[in-house]
Amino acid sequence: MADRVVLDAGPLVALINWNDQFHEWALARTRELAPKVQLVACEPVVAEAYHLVVRTTGGTHALLRFLEQGGVHLDFSFTAHLSSVAALMRKYQDIPMSLADACLVRMSEPHEGSRVFTLDSDFLFYRRHDRQTIPLITPT
């Protein structure tokens, strides 16, 4: 795969929840990306998405089915990146940065072509490698 797209919880929820206001947008972007890119995420994103869909009828089952079918590849070792994630969370404590967001910023750093697929405007302020803007896939 030539490119990686780091998937945040917002678009993940929108993909599986037909009633989400961004469902059609997220679905269209995902169809444009596939099969050219790999969607990757981390466990904190899945936990956040699970929390957001728990009250949606069939939401948790749809999320788990999406993961089981390979809709997104979980590709992050929190233990290996703990120091970097903690440093990001300290740097952006005034926003404040969530654990999932810190992991996504860190996931975008080793792969220069990575983009973050998000609904979260905080990613406009976050920087990878301290100074570089993060290429985003976002409706804004």
Beta strands, then each sheet from edge to edge (+ up, - down):
strand 1: 3-7
strand 2: 37-41
strand 3: 73-74
strand 4: 115-117
strand 5: 127-128
strand 6: 132-133
strand 7: 136-137
sheet 1: 3+ 2+ 1+ 4+ 7+
sheet 2: 5+ 6-
end
